Amino acid sequence: MNILADESVDAPVVEALRKAGHDTEFVLEIAPGISDADVLQLANKKNRFVITTDKDFGELVIKSKASHRGVLLYRLSGLSNEKKSELIVQVINERESELRDKFSVVSVHQLRIRKVK
């Protein structure tokens, strides 16, 4: 999967995605400090799925109906970076086709996938 990791994403998660074979660009490495709207615009331009920990993406995608190729918000506080990485890679590997063009939230015991109109 082609992924754009927002700068809020833990660096070990980005590395795990890359090791799992996902083409992952990291905002922190390519354009630190850009706005959330610019992250979505960049992801659209490059046909990339966004991963973030920033709840503001929900506002942009759901309420403002901003164009996107899919957003995965992860809420995994309290887990080690290793566990976060394992869970996120597993979700993407197993549910990749379902996540495209949707707004999804992954927490420790739940994955919610929401089609955004």
C-alpha beads as a LAMMPS data file, in Angstrom:
LAMMPS data file: protein, C-alpha beads

117 atoms
116 bonds

1 atom types
1 bond types

-500.0 500.0 xlo xhi
-500.0 500.0 ylo yhi
-500.0 500.0 zlo zhi

Masses

1 110.0

Atoms # bond

1 1 1 0.000 0.000 0.000
2 1 1 1.180 3.558 -0.710
3 1 1 1.066 5.404 2.601
4 1 1 1.674 8.934 3.806
5 1 1 2.360 8.917 7.543
6 1 1 1.430 12.185 9.230
7 1 1 4.155 13.652 11.407
8 1 1 2.165 12.606 14.510
9 1 1 2.868 8.940 13.694
10 1 1 5.527 7.246 15.798
11 1 1 8.761 6.725 13.817
12 1 1 8.906 3.003 14.766
13 1 1 5.464 2.571 13.156
14 1 1 6.768 4.122 9.934
15 1 1 9.778 1.792 9.985
16 1 1 7.561 -1.260 10.600
17 1 1 5.352 -0.309 7.649
18 1 1 8.410 0.035 5.426
19 1 1 9.816 -3.300 6.601
20 1 1 6.446 -4.908 5.846
21 1 1 6.797 -3.746 2.233
22 1 1 4.516 -0.723 2.261
23 1 1 5.746 2.301 0.290
24 1 1 5.629 4.776 3.163
25 1 1 6.497 8.462 3.056
26 1 1 6.775 10.306 6.382
27 1 1 5.651 13.938 6.589
28 1 1 8.294 14.521 9.267
29 1 1 10.967 13.640 6.677
30 1 1 9.549 15.339 3.584
31 1 1 7.500 18.368 4.711
32 1 1 7.520 18.903 8.490
33 1 1 5.051 21.414 9.864
34 1 1 2.551 21.369 6.990
35 1 1 -1.123 21.691 7.868
36 1 1 -3.502 18.737 8.043
37 1 1 -5.267 20.015 4.917
38 1 1 -1.917 20.087 3.121
39 1 1 -1.196 16.525 4.286
40 1 1 -4.455 15.384 2.679
41 1 1 -3.713 17.357 -0.474
42 1 1 -0.233 15.824 -0.717
43 1 1 -1.648 12.327 -0.131
44 1 1 -4.233 12.870 -2.877
45 1 1 -1.623 14.163 -5.302
46 1 1 0.546 11.098 -4.668
47 1 1 -2.397 8.676 -4.407
48 1 1 -1.468 7.740 -0.836
49 1 1 -3.433 6.511 2.144
50 1 1 -2.926 8.617 5.320
51 1 1 -2.047 7.240 8.747
52 1 1 -2.280 9.609 11.709
53 1 1 -2.889 9.984 15.424
54 1 1 -4.428 13.431 14.902
55 1 1 -8.209 13.512 15.424
56 1 1 -8.446 16.697 13.339
57 1 1 -8.385 14.511 10.227
58 1 1 -11.836 13.262 11.212
59 1 1 -13.090 16.834 11.120
60 1 1 -11.547 17.401 7.693
61 1 1 -12.756 14.164 6.141
62 1 1 -16.156 13.685 7.774
63 1 1 -17.464 17.178 8.490
64 1 1 -15.662 19.200 5.831
65 1 1 -15.816 16.372 3.276
66 1 1 -12.199 16.882 2.213
67 1 1 -11.080 14.622 -0.587
68 1 1 -8.906 11.673 0.500
69 1 1 -7.689 8.216 -0.521
70 1 1 -8.335 6.817 2.942
71 1 1 -7.360 7.777 6.473
72 1 1 -6.445 5.492 9.364
73 1 1 -6.492 7.176 12.762
74 1 1 -4.869 5.110 15.468
75 1 1 -5.706 5.478 19.148
76 1 1 -3.245 3.161 20.872
77 1 1 -1.951 5.105 23.858
78 1 1 -0.433 2.912 26.524
79 1 1 0.943 0.378 24.055
80 1 1 4.635 0.063 23.319
81 1 1 5.827 1.217 19.918
82 1 1 6.459 -2.442 19.074
83 1 1 2.836 -3.405 19.843
84 1 1 1.477 -0.349 17.994
85 1 1 3.575 -1.254 14.980
86 1 1 2.466 -4.893 15.011
87 1 1 -1.210 -3.971 15.258
88 1 1 -1.122 -1.307 12.547
89 1 1 0.810 -3.510 10.107
90 1 1 -1.609 -6.361 10.801
91 1 1 -4.667 -4.171 10.188
92 1 1 -3.270 -2.817 6.932
93 1 1 -2.119 -6.219 5.696
94 1 1 -5.427 -7.912 6.483
95 1 1 -7.890 -5.125 5.621
96 1 1 -6.120 -3.023 3.001
97 1 1 -8.887 -3.157 0.398
98 1 1 -11.557 -2.249 2.957
99 1 1 -9.592 0.768 4.221
100 1 1 -9.230 2.498 0.853
101 1 1 -11.272 5.698 0.524
102 1 1 -12.661 5.267 4.061
103 1 1 -12.067 6.941 7.414
104 1 1 -11.019 4.256 9.875
105 1 1 -10.127 4.245 13.544
106 1 1 -8.109 1.495 15.159
107 1 1 -7.937 1.059 18.916
108 1 1 -6.660 -1.823 21.013
109 1 1 -9.795 -3.962 20.650
110 1 1 -11.636 -2.415 17.727
111 1 1 -11.390 -1.333 14.112
112 1 1 -14.128 0.985 12.846
113 1 1 -14.286 1.603 9.114
114 1 1 -16.558 4.412 7.988
115 1 1 -17.486 5.155 4.414
116 1 1 -17.458 8.907 3.969
117 1 1 -19.891 10.372 1.456

Bonds

1 1 1 2
2 1 2 3
3 1 3 4
4 1 4 5
5 1 5 6
6 1 6 7
7 1 7 8
8 1 8 9
9 1 9 10
10 1 10 11
11 1 11 12
12 1 12 13
13 1 13 14
14 1 14 15
15 1 15 16
16 1 16 17
17 1 17 18
18 1 18 19
19 1 19 20
20 1 20 21
21 1 21 22
22 1 22 23
23 1 23 24
24 1 24 25
25 1 25 26
26 1 26 27
27 1 27 28
28 1 28 29
29 1 29 30
30 1 30 31
31 1 31 32
32 1 32 33
33 1 33 34
34 1 34 35
35 1 35 36
36 1 36 37
37 1 37 38
38 1 38 39
39 1 39 40
40 1 40 41
41 1 41 42
42 1 42 43
43 1 43 44
44 1 44 45
45 1 45 46
46 1 46 47
47 1 47 48
48 1 48 49
49 1 49 50
50 1 50 51
51 1 51 52
52 1 52 53
53 1 53 54
54 1 54 55
55 1 55 56
56 1 56 57
57 1 57 58
58 1 58 59
59 1 59 60
60 1 60 61
61 1 61 62
62 1 62 63
63 1 63 64
64 1 64 65
65 1 65 66
66 1 66 67
67 1 67 68
68 1 68 69
69 1 69 70
70 1 70 71
71 1 71 72
72 1 72 73
73 1 73 74
74 1 74 75
75 1 75 76
76 1 76 77
77 1 77 78
78 1 78 79
79 1 79 80
80 1 80 81
81 1 81 82
82 1 82 83
83 1 83 84
84 1 84 85
85 1 85 86
86 1 86 87
87 1 87 88
88 1 88 89
89 1 89 90
90 1 90 91
91 1 91 92
92 1 92 93
93 1 93 94
94 1 94 95
95 1 95 96
96 1 96 97
97 1 97 98
98 1 98 99
99 1 99 100
100 1 100 101
101 1 101 102
102 1 102 103
103 1 103 104
104 1 104 105
105 1 105 106
106 1 106 107
107 1 107 108
108 1 108 109
109 1 109 110
110 1 110 111
111 1 111 112
112 1 112 113
113 1 113 114
114 1 114 115
115 1 115 116
116 1 116 117
